[in-house]
Amino acid sequence: MPETARYDVTSMGNAIVDVLWQAPESSIAEYSLNRGSMTLIDEDRAEFLTSVMGDERLMESGGSAGNTAVGIAALGGRSAYVGKVKDDELGRAFQSSLTQTGTLFETPFSTEGPATARCLIFVTPDGQRTMNTFLGASTRLAPRDINADVIGGSAVTYMEGYLWDQPEAKDAFRLAIEVAHAQGRLTSLSLSDPFCVDRWRDEFVDMIDAGMIDIIFANQDELKSLYQTEDLAQARRRGLAANVKLIALTKGYEGSELLVPGESAIDVPVVEVVKRVDTTGAGDLYAAGFLHGFTQGEELETCGLWGARAAAAVIQRVGARLTAAELAAVTAA
């Protein structure tokens, strides 16, 4: 049996400052944006889109795994984070905002190379988010940034699929899995988005088949992309046969379900949402709620319900960060 974990979850991902703008629907076509998805952009494109947003924009430390880390801390969990920022104004702001939530963040700053990453998020009136990401310093995450004591001391190491876009980060990803499993800990992967899955499907499937991933988080489109089918039922069947402990499958308005290989799927009740304002952090907060319940020893259905409640809370406001007070209802009986 592994020693008692010092951290519930260590989240690992691209360290990015989110810049959000309540955008008119017309902006999607006007600026040739890929609606509802994440597109990688260069620094010049980032500067242009930032200027388009003007002064009516909200800035906060983000990144998919960063949002999950903060969510876990806000729920009362012991949270740690691994990600790379530069020693610049945005990088120091990212570190400050993350550590103020109670999340451990000790990844060394990058002292040269590109600036701290940013994600320019156009939030249209229907609450959909279109993300344009300049990865900057986040691409410099490397195996040397993996603290074996932190990873080995975490009950779950949660990694975002976006990390797979960079060779050194990919190596860091593999090392984190190796360290976690060597200590009897669990690993978790967010598939991030369908385009990410399209880019790295074969390698993701190879990792899953090899037993490197214990828990997968995916929405319907991501799971269908993973198994190259437009038939969700077929994707579910493949998921139920995967070499993982479980797949948490989110289905938008239809709620979510937990696919446990060798067993039947567990339906998670739909949580009512009064108004969809911004879906930016829905998947990130679902993972936070689920993993918090999981590391506290809750039943799987309860874990799913906590995830659904956290996601429902975050989509009713702009931005992907919630306080402990805003998440208090997540774990209510």
C-alpha positions as CSV (number, residue, x, y, z in Angstrom):
1,M,0.0,0.0,0.0
2,P,1.3,3.5,-0.8
3,E,1.9,6.0,2.0
4,T,-0.8,8.4,2.8
5,A,-0.9,11.1,0.0
6,R,0.3,14.6,0.9
7,Y,-1.7,16.0,-1.9
8,D,-5.1,14.9,-3.2
9,V,-4.5,16.0,-6.8
10,T,-1.5,17.4,-8.7
11,S,-2.8,19.0,-11.9
12,M,-0.3,19.4,-14.8
13,G,-0.8,21.5,-17.9
14,N,-0.1,24.6,-19.9
15,A,0.2,27.6,-17.6
16,I,-1.8,30.3,-19.3
17,V,-3.3,33.6,-18.5
18,D,-7.0,33.7,-19.7
19,V,-8.2,36.9,-21.4
20,L,-12.0,36.8,-21.8
21,W,-14.3,39.0,-23.8
22,Q,-18.1,39.0,-24.1
23,A,-18.0,39.0,-27.9
24,P,-20.8,39.6,-30.4
25,E,-21.7,36.6,-32.6
26,S,-20.5,38.5,-35.6
27,S,-16.9,38.5,-34.3
28,I,-16.5,34.8,-35.1
29,A,-16.8,35.2,-38.8
30,E,-15.2,38.7,-38.8
31,Y,-12.0,37.5,-37.3
32,S,-12.0,34.1,-38.9
33,L,-12.2,32.2,-35.6
34,N,-12.8,28.5,-35.2
35,R,-16.1,28.6,-33.3
36,G,-16.2,26.5,-30.1
37,S,-12.7,25.1,-30.3
38,M,-9.1,26.0,-29.3
39,T,-6.8,27.3,-32.0
40,L,-3.1,27.7,-31.5
41,I,-1.8,31.2,-32.6
42,D,1.5,33.0,-32.8
43,E,2.5,36.1,-30.9
44,D,1.5,38.5,-33.6
45,R,-2.0,37.0,-33.9
46,A,-2.3,37.2,-30.1
47,E,-1.4,40.9,-30.1
48,F,-4.0,41.5,-32.8
49,L,-6.8,39.7,-31.1
50,T,-6.0,41.3,-27.8
51,S,-6.4,44.7,-29.5
52,V,-9.7,43.7,-30.9
53,M,-11.0,43.0,-27.4
54,G,-10.3,46.5,-26.2
55,D,-10.6,47.4,-22.6
56,E,-13.7,45.4,-21.8
57,R,-11.9,42.2,-21.2
58,L,-11.3,40.1,-18.0
59,M,-7.9,38.7,-17.2
60,E,-7.3,35.8,-14.8
61,S,-4.8,33.0,-14.4
62,G,-6.1,30.0,-16.3
63,G,-5.2,27.0,-18.4
64,S,-7.4,23.9,-18.3
65,A,-5.4,22.1,-15.6
66,G,-4.9,25.3,-13.7
67,N,-8.6,25.8,-13.5
68,T,-9.0,22.3,-12.1
69,A,-6.3,22.8,-9.6
70,V,-7.9,26.0,-8.2
71,G,-11.3,24.3,-8.2
72,I,-10.0,21.4,-6.1
73,A,-8.4,23.9,-3.6
74,A,-11.6,25.9,-3.4
75,L,-13.5,22.7,-2.6
76,G,-11.1,22.1,0.3
77,G,-8.8,19.6,-1.4
78,R,-5.0,19.5,-1.1
79,S,-4.0,20.8,-4.6
80,A,-0.7,21.1,-6.4
81,Y,0.1,22.4,-9.9
82,V,2.9,21.8,-12.5
83,G,3.2,24.3,-15.4
84,K,5.7,26.7,-16.9
85,V,5.6,30.5,-16.9
86,K,8.3,33.1,-17.7
87,D,9.7,35.4,-15.0
88,D,7.7,38.3,-16.4
89,E,4.7,40.4,-15.2
90,L,2.1,37.8,-16.4
91,G,4.1,34.9,-15.1
92,R,4.5,36.4,-11.6
93,A,0.8,37.3,-11.6
94,F,-0.1,33.7,-12.6
95,Q,2.0,32.4,-9.7
96,S,0.5,34.8,-7.2
97,S,-3.1,34.2,-8.1
98,L,-2.6,30.4,-8.0
99,T,-0.8,30.2,-4.7
100,Q,-3.3,32.6,-3.1
101,T,-5.9,29.8,-3.6
102,G,-3.8,27.4,-1.5
103,T,-2.5,25.5,-4.5
104,L,1.2,24.5,-4.3
105,F,3.0,25.9,-7.4
106,E,6.8,25.5,-7.4
107,T,7.7,24.9,-11.0
108,P,10.8,27.1,-11.7
109,F,10.3,30.2,-13.8
110,S,11.7,30.3,-17.4
111,T,14.2,33.1,-17.5
112,E,14.6,33.3,-21.3
113,G,12.6,32.6,-24.5
114,P,8.9,33.4,-25.1
115,A,6.6,35.3,-22.8
116,T,4.1,33.8,-20.5
117,A,1.2,32.1,-22.4
118,R,-2.2,33.6,-22.8
119,C,-5.5,32.3,-24.1
120,L,-7.8,34.8,-25.8
121,I,-11.4,33.7,-25.2
122,F,-14.3,35.0,-27.2
123,V,-17.5,34.3,-25.3
124,T,-20.6,34.6,-27.6
125,P,-24.1,35.4,-26.3
126,D,-25.0,31.7,-26.2
127,G,-22.2,31.1,-23.7
128,Q,-20.0,29.2,-26.1
129,R,-16.3,29.9,-25.9
130,T,-13.9,30.2,-28.8
131,M,-10.3,30.0,-27.6
132,N,-7.2,31.3,-29.4
133,T,-4.0,30.3,-27.5
134,F,-0.5,31.7,-27.7
135,L,1.4,29.0,-25.8
136,G,4.6,31.0,-25.1
137,A,6.6,29.9,-22.1
138,S,4.2,27.1,-21.3
139,T,5.9,25.1,-24.1
140,R,9.1,25.0,-22.1
141,L,7.7,22.5,-19.6
142,A,10.3,19.6,-19.5
143,P,11.1,16.5,-17.5
144,R,13.4,18.6,-15.3
145,D,10.3,20.4,-14.0
146,I,8.8,17.2,-12.6
147,N,9.2,17.1,-8.8
148,A,9.1,13.4,-8.0
149,D,8.2,14.1,-4.3
150,V,5.1,16.1,-5.3
151,I,3.9,13.7,-8.0
152,G,4.7,10.6,-5.9
153,G,3.0,12.2,-3.0
154,S,-0.3,12.9,-4.9
155,A,-3.2,10.5,-4.8
156,V,-4.0,11.5,-8.4
157,T,-1.9,13.2,-11.1
158,Y,-4.3,14.9,-13.5
159,M,-2.9,15.9,-16.9
160,E,-4.4,17.9,-19.8
161,G,-4.2,16.5,-23.3
162,Y,-3.0,19.8,-24.7
163,L,0.4,19.0,-23.1
164,W,1.0,16.5,-25.9
165,D,1.5,19.3,-28.4
166,Q,5.1,19.9,-27.3
167,P,7.9,17.2,-27.4
168,E,9.5,18.1,-24.1
169,A,6.1,18.4,-22.3
170,K,5.3,15.0,-23.7
171,D,8.4,13.6,-22.1
172,A,7.4,15.4,-18.8
173,F,4.0,13.8,-19.1
174,R,5.4,10.3,-19.5
175,L,7.8,10.9,-16.6
176,A,5.0,12.0,-14.3
177,I,3.0,8.8,-15.2
178,E,6.1,6.7,-14.4
179,V,6.7,8.4,-11.1
180,A,3.0,8.2,-10.0
181,H,2.6,4.6,-10.8
182,A,5.9,3.7,-9.2
183,Q,4.4,5.0,-5.9
184,G,1.1,3.2,-6.4
185,R,-0.7,6.5,-7.3
186,L,-3.3,7.1,-10.0
187,T,-3.1,9.0,-13.2
188,S,-5.8,10.9,-15.1
189,L,-6.1,12.4,-18.6
190,S,-8.4,15.1,-19.9
191,L,-8.8,14.7,-23.7
192,S,-9.1,18.5,-23.8
193,D,-10.9,18.9,-27.2
194,P,-11.7,16.9,-30.4
195,F,-8.9,18.6,-32.4
196,C,-6.4,17.7,-29.8
197,V,-7.6,14.1,-30.0
198,D,-7.4,14.2,-33.8
199,R,-3.8,15.3,-33.6
200,W,-2.7,12.6,-31.1
201,R,-5.3,9.9,-31.3
202,D,-2.8,7.0,-32.0
203,E,-0.6,8.0,-29.1
204,F,-3.5,8.5,-26.7
205,V,-4.9,5.1,-27.6
206,D,-1.4,3.5,-27.2
207,M,-1.1,5.0,-23.7
208,I,-4.6,3.8,-22.7
209,D,-4.0,0.3,-24.1
210,A,-0.7,0.2,-22.1
211,G,-2.5,1.0,-18.9
212,M,-0.7,4.3,-18.4
213,I,-4.0,6.2,-17.8
214,D,-6.4,5.3,-15.0
215,I,-9.1,7.9,-15.3
216,I,-10.2,9.7,-18.5
217,F,-12.3,12.9,-18.7
218,A,-14.0,13.4,-22.1
219,N,-17.1,15.0,-23.6
220,Q,-19.1,13.3,-26.3
221,D,-17.2,14.8,-29.2
222,E,-13.8,13.9,-27.7
223,L,-14.8,10.3,-27.1
224,K,-16.1,9.9,-30.6
225,S,-12.9,11.4,-32.0
226,L,-10.8,9.0,-29.9
227,Y,-12.6,6.0,-31.4
228,Q,-13.1,7.5,-34.8
229,T,-16.9,7.2,-35.0
230,E,-19.9,9.5,-35.2
231,D,-21.9,7.0,-33.3
232,L,-21.8,7.8,-29.5
233,A,-23.2,4.4,-28.6
234,Q,-20.3,2.7,-30.4
235,A,-17.8,5.1,-28.7
236,R,-19.4,4.2,-25.3
237,R,-19.0,0.5,-26.0
238,R,-15.3,1.0,-26.8
239,G,-14.9,3.1,-23.7
240,L,-16.5,0.3,-21.6
241,A,-13.8,-2.0,-23.0
242,A,-10.9,0.3,-22.4
243,N,-7.9,-0.5,-20.2
244,V,-8.7,2.2,-17.6
245,K,-10.5,2.3,-14.3
246,L,-13.2,4.6,-15.6
247,I,-14.1,7.3,-18.1
248,A,-16.1,10.3,-16.9
249,L,-18.2,11.3,-20.0
250,T,-19.9,14.7,-20.0
251,K,-22.9,15.2,-22.3
252,G,-23.8,18.9,-22.0
253,Y,-27.5,19.4,-21.4
254,E,-27.9,15.6,-21.0
255,G,-25.7,15.5,-17.9
256,S,-22.9,12.9,-17.6
257,E,-22.2,9.3,-17.0
258,L,-19.3,7.2,-15.7
259,L,-18.1,4.3,-17.9
260,V,-16.6,1.7,-15.7
261,P,-15.0,-1.1,-17.8
262,G,-16.3,-4.5,-16.9
263,E,-19.4,-3.0,-15.4
264,S,-22.4,-1.0,-16.6
265,A,-22.4,2.8,-17.0
266,I,-23.4,4.9,-14.0
267,D,-25.8,7.8,-14.9
268,V,-25.2,11.1,-13.1
269,P,-28.3,13.3,-12.6
270,V,-28.6,16.5,-14.6
271,V,-28.0,19.6,-12.5
272,E,-30.2,22.5,-13.4
273,V,-28.6,25.6,-14.8
274,V,-30.6,28.9,-14.7
275,K,-28.6,30.6,-17.4
276,R,-25.6,29.6,-19.5
277,V,-23.3,32.6,-19.4
278,D,-19.8,31.2,-20.2
279,T,-18.9,27.5,-20.7
280,T,-15.1,28.2,-20.5
281,G,-14.4,26.2,-17.4
282,A,-17.2,23.6,-17.5
283,G,-15.0,20.5,-18.2
284,D,-12.3,21.8,-15.9
285,L,-14.6,22.2,-12.9
286,Y,-16.3,18.9,-13.6
287,A,-12.9,17.3,-13.2
288,A,-12.3,19.3,-10.0
289,G,-15.6,18.2,-8.4
290,F,-15.2,14.6,-9.5
291,L,-11.6,14.2,-8.4
292,H,-12.3,16.0,-5.1
293,G,-15.0,13.5,-4.3
294,F,-12.9,10.6,-5.6
295,T,-9.9,11.5,-3.4
296,Q,-12.3,11.8,-0.4
297,G,-13.5,8.3,-0.9
298,E,-17.0,9.1,-2.1
299,E,-19.1,6.7,-4.2
300,L,-18.7,7.2,-7.9
301,E,-22.2,8.5,-8.4
302,T,-21.5,11.2,-5.8
303,C,-18.2,12.1,-7.4
304,G,-20.1,12.6,-10.7
305,L,-22.7,14.7,-9.0
306,W,-20.1,16.9,-7.4
307,G,-18.5,17.3,-10.8
308,A,-21.8,18.2,-12.4
309,R,-22.6,20.7,-9.7
310,A,-19.2,22.4,-10.0
311,A,-19.6,22.6,-13.8
312,A,-23.1,24.0,-13.4
313,A,-21.9,26.7,-11.0
314,V,-19.1,27.9,-13.3
315,I,-21.1,28.2,-16.5
316,Q,-23.5,30.7,-14.8
317,R,-20.7,33.3,-14.6
318,V,-17.9,34.7,-16.7
319,G,-14.6,33.1,-16.1
320,A,-13.4,29.7,-15.0
321,R,-12.5,30.4,-11.4
322,L,-14.8,30.0,-8.4
323,T,-14.3,30.8,-4.7
324,A,-14.9,28.4,-1.9
325,A,-18.2,30.2,-1.1
326,E,-19.3,29.9,-4.7
327,L,-18.6,26.1,-4.6
328,A,-20.0,25.5,-1.1
329,A,-23.2,23.8,-2.5
330,V,-21.2,21.3,-4.6
331,T,-20.6,19.0,-1.7
332,A,-23.9,19.5,0.1
333,A,-25.9,16.5,1.0
